[in-house]
Amino acid sequence: MSKILIRNARLVNENQITETDVLIEDGFIARIQAGLSDERISQMIDAKGQYLLPGVIDDQVHFREPGLTHKATIQSESRAGIAGGVTTFMEMPNTVPNALTQELLADKYAIAANTSMANYSFFMGASNDNLDEVLRTDPKSVCGIKVFMGSSTGNMLVDKEQVLEDLFRQSPMLVATHCEDEATIRANTEQYRNLYGDAAPAAIHPLIRSEQACLISSSLAVELAQRHNARLHILHITTADELALFRNDIPLSEKRITSEVCVHHLWFDSRDYLTLGNQIKCNPAIKAAHHKEALLAALLDDRLDIIATDHAPHTWAEKQQSYWQAPSGLPLVQHPLLLMLEFVAQGKLPIETVVRKMSHAPADCFQIDRRGYVREGYWADLVLVDTQQPTTVTKENILYQCGWSPLLGHTFGSTVTHTFVSGELVYQDGHFLADRAGKRLAFAR
């Protein structure tokens, strides 16, 4: 029986900061109390001066396995996440082949069971012609159904009106949507191709994947969810225009429609295309500065519920192609907590809000069994952070398989020093202490 005692930590949990000790026993949090002592412990960590947080739950990542392992693998990207305090991830179905059958979905779970450093779940993918497969999904063991209401990889664009109606009416579980209107994007693409030809700059990306494209599609998703009382979760909101779609007058536990914002849409804005170009090309696009300010305000007043990454790595060579050829997506899963702690240092977000949006809210939104909080009887997914120890992003410490980051050269004011996954200390002071620790998520539905 393993016992780990964390002493003198500044625990940030459930909107409170308290100095306390935490005892971990056989994977679970056994005691939370100041002054704990136990002669039978196998390891003691003195966390004096450090914050102890519940591990980050990232509800939207693309780890590229199977089929795109020249970009990333479940092992490589979950490892990068661990170094940044991400103890749990939910991965998207647009791998190759797309996870559009229960058998293909099971294949991904099998890979993760053998290789994942972090806890894991995988979305079942929807298409225009796989409703029967979608309806076979088990709500207790799969995080949700993913619907691309905008272009995607392979056969995953769902643009048939009747199929959308059926999905929202019959889905047995949470439906997560990527919302961009395909007709608007195609019209904008034609306009800018005619204007720039092959020499288009990356700065046109938010003009092609515009505010209007987002609002049209998000509004449709909300309308469908309200009509059918579906459980809708809209991913990566990017515009001030969409925020009126979401409520903040009821608690998260009562919401049937929830929302997510990603760290890059809070951190970057359209001015950054001039220096970073295709490195920050992503869908939906990073937009003008006033949008990120509105998104931050909506986090504070609870119109936006969750902070995630939409981690989507591509090779450096792929990103160096022309604007039209360069793929969309950027690698972020190693750095979301450090990014948000910068907002804390700047006085823009309380650290309690960061924990609520990155740990508590994803657990509540997806009804994850015994994770996302520091509570006795819960799995010990924990992160220790030193806010007095800076971290500079360098080529040497980037752990993404793709080997690059749009944050290269930036110095954050904090460092993740320890990461626990399901009660196992897997990362300490820049070193990995285990090859695999992740467990499949269960859902209390």
C-alpha positions in Angstrom: 0.0 0.0 0.0 1.6 3.3 -1.1 1.1 6.5 0.9 2.3 9.9 -0.1 2.0 12.9 2.2 2.0 16.4 0.8 2.7 18.9 3.6 2.3 22.7 4.0 0.6 23.2 0.6 -1.5 26.2 -0.3 -4.5 24.3 -1.6 -6.7 26.0 -4.1 -9.9 24.2 -4.3 -13.7 25.0 -4.4 -13.1 28.8 -4.4 -10.9 28.7 -1.3 -7.2 28.8 -0.6 -6.1 27.0 2.6 -2.7 25.9 4.0 -3.1 22.2 4.6 -1.6 18.7 4.2 -3.0 16.0 1.8 -2.5 12.3 2.3 -2.6 10.1 -0.8 -3.3 6.4 -0.3 -3.5 3.8 -3.1 -4.5 6.3 -5.8 -7.0 8.3 -3.8 -7.1 11.3 -1.5 -7.3 9.8 2.0 -7.1 12.9 4.2 -7.1 16.6 3.9 -6.0 18.2 7.1 -3.3 20.5 8.5 -0.7 18.8 10.7 -1.0 15.3 9.3 1.6 12.8 10.2 1.9 9.1 9.4 5.0 7.0 10.1 3.9 4.5 7.5 4.1 6.9 4.5 6.4 5.9 1.6 7.1 9.5 0.5 6.8 13.0 2.0 6.8 16.2 -0.1 7.2 19.6 1.6 5.2 22.0 -0.5 5.8 25.1 1.6 5.1 28.2 -0.4 3.7 26.3 -3.4 0.1 26.0 -4.7 -1.5 22.6 -4.8 -4.2 22.4 -7.5 -6.5 19.7 -8.8 -5.0 18.5 -12.1 -6.1 20.3 -15.3 -8.8 18.5 -17.3 -8.4 19.4 -21.0 -11.7 18.6 -22.7 -10.4 19.1 -26.2 -7.2 17.8 -27.7 -6.0 16.2 -30.9 -3.3 13.7 -30.2 -3.2 12.4 -33.8 -3.1 8.6 -33.1 -3.9 6.5 -35.0 -3.0 7.5 -38.6 -1.1 10.7 -38.1 1.7 9.7 -35.8 4.3 11.7 -37.8 2.7 14.6 -36.0 2.1 13.2 -32.5 1.1 10.2 -30.5 -1.1 9.6 -27.4 2.1 8.8 -25.5 4.1 11.9 -26.6 1.4 14.4 -26.1 0.0 13.1 -22.9 3.6 13.2 -21.6 3.8 16.9 -22.6 0.5 17.5 -20.9 1.8 15.9 -17.6 4.7 18.3 -17.6 2.3 21.2 -17.8 -0.1 19.9 -15.1 -2.7 18.4 -17.5 -3.7 15.1 -15.8 -6.7 14.3 -17.9 -7.6 14.7 -21.5 -10.6 14.1 -23.9 -9.5 13.5 -27.4 -11.2 14.2 -30.7 -12.3 11.7 -33.3 -10.7 13.2 -36.5 -7.8 10.8 -36.5 -7.2 8.5 -39.5 -9.4 6.6 -39.8 -12.0 8.9 -38.2 -13.5 7.3 -35.1 -16.9 6.9 -36.6 -17.6 3.3 -35.5 -17.6 1.7 -32.0 -14.8 -0.6 -33.2 -12.6 2.3 -34.2 -13.3 4.1 -31.0 -12.4 1.0 -29.1 -9.1 0.9 -30.9 -8.1 4.3 -29.6 -9.0 3.3 -26.0 -6.7 0.2 -26.5 -3.8 2.4 -27.6 -4.3 4.8 -24.6 -4.5 1.9 -22.1 -1.0 0.8 -23.2 0.6 4.2 -23.6 -1.1 7.2 -22.0 0.6 9.1 -19.2 -2.6 11.0 -18.4 -6.2 9.9 -17.7 -8.1 9.7 -20.9 -11.4 9.6 -22.8 -12.3 9.8 -26.5 -15.2 11.4 -28.3 -17.3 9.3 -30.6 -17.4 11.0 -34.0 -20.6 11.9 -35.9 -21.0 12.1 -39.7 -23.8 12.5 -42.1 -24.3 8.7 -42.2 -23.4 7.0 -38.9 -26.3 7.8 -36.6 -26.8 4.1 -35.7 -23.2 3.9 -34.5 -23.5 7.1 -32.5 -26.5 5.8 -30.7 -24.6 2.8 -29.6 -22.2 4.9 -27.5 -22.1 4.2 -23.8 -22.6 7.4 -21.8 -20.9 5.9 -18.7 -17.6 5.2 -20.5 -17.3 7.8 -23.3 -17.1 11.5 -22.7 -19.4 12.7 -25.5 -20.4 12.9 -29.2 -18.4 15.3 -31.4 -20.2 17.1 -34.2 -18.2 19.2 -36.7 -20.7 21.9 -37.9 -17.9 23.2 -40.0 -15.2 21.7 -42.2 -13.0 18.9 -40.7 -10.8 16.0 -41.6 -12.2 13.1 -43.7 -15.9 12.4 -43.6 -16.8 14.4 -40.4 -18.6 17.5 -41.7 -22.2 17.2 -40.6 -24.2 19.6 -42.8 -27.4 17.7 -43.5 -30.3 19.4 -41.7 -32.1 16.1 -41.0 -29.0 14.5 -39.6 -28.4 17.4 -37.2 -32.1 17.2 -36.1 -31.7 13.5 -35.4 -28.5 13.8 -33.6 -29.8 16.5 -31.2 -33.1 14.7 -30.7 -31.7 11.2 -30.1 -28.2 11.6 -28.7 -27.9 9.7 -25.4 -25.3 12.0 -24.0 -23.5 15.3 -24.3 -23.0 16.7 -27.9 -19.9 18.8 -28.3 -19.9 21.0 -31.4 -17.3 22.8 -33.6 -19.4 25.7 -34.8 -18.5 27.5 -38.1 -20.9 27.9 -41.0 -19.4 26.1 -44.0 -21.3 28.2 -46.6 -19.9 31.4 -45.2 -16.4 30.1 -45.1 -16.5 28.9 -48.7 -17.8 32.2 -49.9 -15.1 34.1 -48.0 -12.4 31.7 -49.3 -13.4 32.3 -52.9 -13.4 36.1 -52.3 -9.9 36.1 -50.8 -8.5 33.6 -53.3 -9.5 36.0 -56.1 -8.0 38.9 -54.2 -4.6 37.4 -53.2 -4.1 34.3 -55.4 -1.3 32.1 -54.1 0.3 34.9 -52.1 -2.3 35.2 -49.3 -1.0 36.2 -45.9 -2.0 34.4 -42.7 -3.7 37.6 -41.5 -6.7 36.9 -43.7 -7.6 33.8 -41.7 -10.0 35.6 -39.3 -11.6 37.3 -42.3 -12.3 33.9 -44.0 -13.3 32.1 -40.8 -15.2 35.2 -39.7 -17.3 36.3 -36.8 -20.4 35.8 -38.9 -19.4 32.2 -39.7 -19.1 31.4 -36.0 -22.3 33.2 -34.9 -24.5 31.6 -37.6 -23.4 28.1 -36.7 -23.4 28.6 -32.9 -26.9 30.0 -33.1 -28.1 27.0 -35.0 -26.6 24.6 -32.5 -28.3 26.5 -29.6 -31.6 26.5 -31.4 -31.4 22.8 -32.1 -30.4 22.0 -28.5 -33.3 24.1 -27.1 -35.8 22.6 -29.4 -34.8 19.0 -28.5 -33.6 19.6 -24.9 -30.3 18.2 -25.9 -27.2 18.5 -23.7 -25.0 20.8 -25.8 -21.4 21.9 -25.2 -20.0 24.4 -27.8 -16.3 24.2 -28.1 -13.7 27.0 -28.6 -15.9 30.2 -28.6 -13.9 33.0 -30.2 -16.2 36.0 -30.6 -17.9 38.6 -28.5 -20.9 38.1 -30.8 -21.6 34.6 -29.6 -21.6 35.4 -25.9 -25.2 36.4 -25.7 -26.1 32.7 -26.5 -25.0 31.6 -23.1 -26.5 32.0 -19.6 -24.9 33.0 -16.3 -28.0 33.3 -14.2 -28.1 29.6 -13.3 -25.4 27.4 -11.9 -23.4 25.1 -14.1 -25.2 22.0 -12.7 -28.4 23.3 -14.2 -27.2 24.3 -17.6 -28.2 22.3 -20.6 -26.0 24.4 -22.9 -22.4 25.0 -21.9 -19.4 26.6 -23.5 -15.6 26.5 -23.7 -12.9 29.0 -24.5 -9.3 28.0 -25.5 -6.1 29.5 -24.1 -4.9 30.7 -27.5 -8.0 32.8 -28.1 -7.4 34.5 -24.7 -3.7 34.9 -25.3 -3.2 35.9 -29.0 -5.1 38.2 -31.2 -5.1 39.1 -34.9 -2.0 41.4 -34.5 0.1 38.3 -33.8 -0.3 37.0 -37.4 2.3 39.5 -38.4 5.0 37.8 -36.4 3.7 34.2 -36.0 1.9 33.7 -39.3 0.7 30.2 -39.9 2.0 29.1 -36.4 -1.3 30.5 -35.0 -3.5 29.5 -37.9 -6.3 27.5 -36.3 -10.1 26.8 -36.6 -12.0 28.8 -35.5 -9.5 31.6 -36.1 -7.8 33.9 -33.6 -9.5 37.2 -34.1 -9.3 40.9 -33.3 -8.2 42.0 -29.8 -11.6 43.2 -28.6 -12.8 39.6 -28.9 -10.3 38.2 -26.4 -11.1 41.0 -24.0 -14.8 40.0 -24.2 -14.0 36.3 -23.8 -12.0 37.1 -20.6 -14.9 39.1 -19.2 -17.3 36.2 -20.0 -15.0 33.8 -18.1 -15.3 36.0 -15.1 -19.1 36.3 -15.2 -19.6 32.6 -16.1 -21.1 32.8 -19.5 -18.0 30.8 -20.5 -17.7 27.6 -18.5 -14.4 25.8 -19.3 -10.9 26.7 -20.4 -9.2 24.1 -22.7 -6.4 24.0 -25.3 -7.7 22.4 -28.6 -4.1 21.1 -28.8 -3.6 20.3 -32.5 0.1 19.7 -33.5 1.4 19.7 -37.0 5.0 19.4 -38.1 7.1 22.5 -38.6 7.5 21.7 -42.3 3.7 21.5 -42.7 3.3 24.9 -41.0 6.0 26.5 -43.3 3.8 26.0 -46.4 1.8 28.8 -48.0 -1.3 30.0 -46.2 -3.6 28.0 -48.3 -1.7 24.7 -47.8 -0.6 25.1 -44.1 -2.9 23.1 -41.8 -4.8 24.7 -39.0 -4.0 24.0 -35.3 -1.2 24.7 -32.8 0.4 22.7 -30.0 -0.6 24.0 -26.5 -1.2 21.1 -24.0 2.2 21.6 -22.2 1.5 25.2 -21.3 -2.2 26.0 -20.6 -1.8 26.3 -16.8 1.3 28.5 -17.1 -0.6 30.7 -19.5 -3.5 31.1 -17.2 -1.3 31.7 -14.2 0.1 34.7 -16.2 -3.4 36.2 -16.1 -3.4 35.6 -12.4 -0.1 37.4 -12.0 -1.5 40.3 -14.1 -4.6 40.6 -11.9 -6.9 39.6 -14.7 -8.1 36.2 -13.2 -8.2 35.0 -9.6 -6.4 31.7 -9.2 -9.6 30.2 -7.8 -11.3 31.0 -11.1 -8.5 29.3 -13.1 -9.0 26.1 -11.0 -12.7 26.3 -11.3 -12.6 26.6 -15.1 -9.8 24.1 -15.8 -10.6 21.4 -13.2 -13.9 21.7 -11.4 -16.1 22.8 -14.4 -14.9 20.1 -16.9 -15.5 17.5 -14.2 -19.0 18.8 -13.6 -19.9 19.5 -17.2 -19.0 16.0 -18.3 -20.0 14.3 -15.0 -16.6 12.7 -14.5 -16.6 10.2 -11.7 -14.5 11.4 -8.7 -12.1 13.7 -10.5 -11.6 17.5 -10.8 -11.7 18.3 -7.1 -9.4 17.8 -4.1 -11.8 15.8 -1.9 -11.4 12.8 0.3 -12.3 9.7 -1.6 -11.5 11.3 -5.0 -8.7 10.2 -7.3 -5.5 12.0 -6.5 -4.9 14.0 -9.7 -2.8 16.9 -8.3 -0.4 19.5 -9.4 2.1 21.5 -7.4 3.1 24.9 -8.8 5.9 27.3 -7.8 4.8 30.8 -8.7 8.2 32.2 -7.8 10.1 30.0 -10.2 10.0 31.1 -13.9 9.8 28.9 -16.9 11.2 29.9 -20.3 9.9 28.0 -23.3 13.0 26.7 -25.2 13.5 24.2 -28.0 15.2 21.9 -25.4 12.2 21.8 -23.1 9.4 21.6 -25.6 8.0 18.0 -25.3 5.6 18.0 -28.2 6.6 15.5 -30.8 6.4 18.3 -33.4 9.2 20.1 -31.6 7.9 23.7 -31.8 5.6 26.1 -30.0 4.2 29.6 -30.9 5.3 30.4 -27.3 9.0 29.8 -28.0 11.1 32.3 -26.1 8.4 33.4 -23.7 9.1 33.3 -20.0 6.3 32.4 -17.7 6.4 33.4 -14.0 5.5 30.0 -12.7 6.7 26.4 -12.9 4.9 23.1 -12.5 7.1 21.1 -10.1 5.1 17.9 -9.4 2.2 16.1 -11.2 0.2 13.2 -9.7 -2.0 11.1 -11.9 -4.4 8.8 -10.2 -2.3 8.9 -7.1 1.0 8.2 -8.7 3.8 10.9 -8.7 4.7 10.8 -12.4 6.6 14.1 -12.8 8.9 15.9 -10.5 11.2 18.9 -11.2 11.6 18.3 -14.9 11.9 14.5 -14.7 9.4 11.8 -15.5 9.0 9.0 -12.9 6.7 6.7 -14.8 6.0 5.5 -18.3 2.3 5.1 -18.0 -0.2 6.1 -15.3 -3.4 7.2 -17.0 -6.7 5.5 -16.4 -9.8 5.5 -18.5 -12.4 8.0 -17.3 -15.8 6.8 -16.0 -18.8 9.1 -16.0 -21.5 9.3 -13.3 -24.4 9.5 -15.7 
